[in-house]
Amino acid sequence: MPPSSVARQRTLSEWPKSPLKKTSTFTTPLFAVSSLQASPAETFPPRASASKPHGAPFFDHAGMTEVGAYAFECMEAPGGLHINEAEFIAEVIDPATLQPVAEGQTGELVLTNLGRIGMPLIRYRTGDLVRMLRGRCACGRHYARLEGGILGRIDDMVTIRGNNVFPPP
C-alpha cells in the first residue's frame, strides 16, 4: 500500500468532532477511497470539514438501483443537483394529489429513464422530496436543477446497515 494511502486512511480516522462517520474504506494501488455518511440530523457543510483532510472538494450525486445515477452536483454552484436530462425525464408532483407542482415548489420526484432498454421505468415515483428549478446554471448547463439536493422522503423509510426499512402502518 503506498504511503499516501496510509496517510489518507489515518487522517480520515483521526477527524476530531466530525459529524461524519466512516462507513467503509477500500484501497487500490493508487489511493484509498472512503465512504462517509452523515447522521440524518446533519446537513452539509460537514462537507467543508470533510474536504480539509483530503485537500479535494466533495461533490454530491444521486441515483437508485432501479434507474441508475440520475443527478450530479456542479463545481460552480454547489448545493444543488443537476438532473441528467439526456437520460431522464424529471417531473415533480404533489404526493397527495399526484398533480404536477409549480416550478420551485416542493414535491415528489418522478423519473422516466430513457437509457435502460432492458427495464425502462416510466413515471417512476422515487419517494424523494425535491424542489426543481429550470434555467441556466452558473456552470452553463441548462439541465433541471434540484435546489438543495434531496430534501427528504415522503415516507418514513430509514436505512439500517444498508437495508431499507419501512415502519409498520
C-alpha positions as CSV (number, residue, x, y, z in Angstrom):
1,M,0.0,0.0,0.0
2,P,1.5,3.4,-1.0
3,P,2.4,5.7,1.9
4,S,-0.1,8.3,0.7
5,S,-3.0,5.8,1.1
6,V,-1.9,5.0,4.6
7,A,-1.7,8.7,5.4
8,R,-5.2,9.4,4.0
9,Q,-6.8,6.5,6.0
10,R,-5.0,7.7,9.2
11,T,-6.2,11.3,8.6
12,L,-9.7,10.2,7.9
13,S,-9.9,8.1,11.1
14,E,-8.4,11.0,13.2
15,W,-11.0,13.7,12.4
16,P,-11.8,15.4,15.6
17,K,-15.5,16.1,16.4
18,S,-16.6,15.2,12.9
19,P,-20.4,14.6,12.4
20,L,-19.4,12.2,9.6
21,K,-18.7,8.6,10.4
22,K,-16.5,6.4,8.3
23,T,-18.6,3.5,6.9
24,S,-16.1,1.7,4.7
25,T,-12.7,2.0,3.1
26,F,-11.2,0.2,0.2
27,T,-7.7,0.6,-1.1
28,T,-6.4,0.4,-4.6
29,P,-2.7,0.5,-5.6
30,L,-3.1,4.3,-6.2
31,F,-5.4,5.6,-3.5
32,A,-7.8,4.9,-0.6
33,V,-11.5,5.6,-1.1
34,S,-13.7,6.1,2.0
35,S,-17.4,6.2,2.2
36,L,-18.7,8.8,4.6
37,Q,-22.2,9.1,6.0
38,A,-23.7,12.0,7.8
39,S,-26.2,11.3,10.6
40,P,-29.8,12.1,9.5
41,A,-29.9,15.3,11.6
42,E,-26.7,16.6,10.0
43,T,-26.7,18.5,6.7
44,F,-23.7,19.7,4.8
45,P,-21.4,21.7,5.5
46,P,-19.8,18.8,7.2
47,R,-18.6,18.8,3.6
48,A,-16.3,21.7,4.5
49,S,-14.7,19.8,7.4
50,A,-14.6,16.6,5.3
51,S,-12.7,18.3,2.4
52,K,-9.9,19.7,4.6
53,P,-8.1,16.4,5.4
54,H,-8.2,15.3,1.7
55,G,-7.4,18.6,0.1
56,A,-10.1,17.9,-2.5
57,P,-13.7,19.1,-2.9
58,F,-16.6,16.8,-2.3
59,F,-19.4,16.6,-4.8
60,D,-22.9,15.1,-4.3
61,H,-24.7,12.9,-6.7
62,A,-28.0,10.9,-6.7
63,G,-29.0,7.6,-8.1
64,M,-31.1,4.5,-7.4
65,T,-30.8,0.8,-8.1
66,E,-33.9,0.9,-10.3
67,V,-32.9,3.8,-12.6
68,G,-29.1,4.3,-12.1
69,A,-27.3,7.6,-11.4
70,Y,-29.6,10.5,-12.4
71,A,-28.2,13.7,-10.8
72,F,-24.9,15.3,-10.1
73,E,-23.6,18.5,-8.4
74,C,-21.6,21.1,-10.4
75,M,-18.5,22.9,-9.1
76,E,-19.7,26.4,-9.9
77,A,-23.0,26.2,-8.0
78,P,-22.7,23.7,-5.1
79,G,-25.8,22.9,-3.0
80,G,-28.0,21.5,-5.8
81,L,-28.1,18.6,-8.2
82,H,-28.4,18.7,-12.0
83,I,-30.8,16.1,-13.4
84,N,-29.1,14.3,-16.4
85,E,-31.9,15.2,-18.8
86,A,-30.0,13.4,-21.7
87,E,-31.0,10.2,-19.9
88,F,-34.1,11.1,-17.8
89,I,-37.3,13.0,-17.9
90,A,-37.9,14.5,-14.5
91,E,-41.2,15.7,-13.0
92,V,-42.2,17.0,-9.6
93,I,-45.7,16.1,-8.3
94,D,-47.8,16.6,-5.2
95,P,-47.6,13.2,-3.5
96,A,-51.2,13.5,-2.2
97,T,-52.9,14.6,-5.4
98,L,-50.4,13.2,-7.9
99,Q,-50.7,16.5,-9.9
100,P,-47.7,18.5,-11.1
101,V,-46.5,21.3,-8.8
102,A,-45.4,24.7,-9.9
103,E,-41.7,25.3,-10.6
104,G,-39.8,25.9,-7.3
105,Q,-42.4,24.2,-5.2
106,T,-41.5,21.1,-3.1
107,G,-42.9,17.8,-4.2
108,E,-42.1,14.2,-5.0
109,L,-39.6,13.5,-7.8
110,V,-40.9,11.3,-10.6
111,L,-38.4,9.9,-13.2
112,T,-38.7,8.3,-16.6
113,N,-35.4,6.8,-17.7
114,L,-34.6,6.8,-21.4
115,G,-31.4,4.7,-21.4
116,R,-32.3,1.4,-19.8
117,I,-33.6,-0.7,-22.7
118,G,-33.9,-3.9,-20.7
119,M,-36.0,-2.4,-17.9
120,P,-37.3,1.1,-18.7
121,L,-39.2,2.8,-15.9
122,I,-42.0,5.2,-16.9
123,R,-43.0,7.8,-14.4
124,Y,-41.3,6.1,-11.5
125,R,-42.2,7.6,-8.1
126,T,-38.9,7.9,-6.3
127,G,-40.3,8.9,-2.8
128,D,-37.8,11.7,-2.7
129,L,-38.9,15.3,-1.8
130,V,-37.2,17.9,-4.1
131,R,-37.6,21.5,-5.3
132,M,-36.8,21.6,-9.0
133,L,-35.9,24.8,-11.0
134,R,-35.2,25.1,-14.7
135,G,-33.0,27.6,-16.4
136,R,-29.3,28.3,-17.0
137,C,-27.0,27.4,-14.1
138,A,-23.8,29.3,-13.3
139,C,-21.9,26.4,-14.8
140,G,-23.6,27.0,-18.1
141,R,-25.8,23.9,-18.1
142,H,-29.5,24.1,-18.9
143,Y,-30.4,20.8,-17.1
144,A,-33.1,21.0,-14.5
145,R,-31.6,21.6,-11.0
146,L,-32.8,20.2,-7.7
147,E,-32.2,23.1,-5.3
148,G,-30.8,21.8,-2.0
149,G,-30.5,18.3,-3.5
150,I,-32.8,15.6,-2.0
151,L,-34.7,17.4,0.7
152,G,-36.3,14.4,2.4
153,R,-38.7,11.4,1.9
154,I,-42.4,11.2,1.5
155,D,-42.4,8.1,3.8
156,D,-40.7,7.2,7.0
157,M,-38.1,4.8,5.4
158,V,-34.8,4.6,7.1
159,T,-31.6,2.7,6.1
160,I,-30.2,0.3,8.7
161,R,-27.0,-1.4,7.8
162,G,-27.6,-0.9,4.1
163,N,-31.2,-2.2,4.2
164,N,-34.3,0.0,3.5
165,V,-36.7,-0.4,6.4
166,F,-40.3,0.8,6.4
167,P,-42.1,1.2,9.7
168,P,-45.3,-0.7,10.1
169,P,-48.5,1.3,9.3
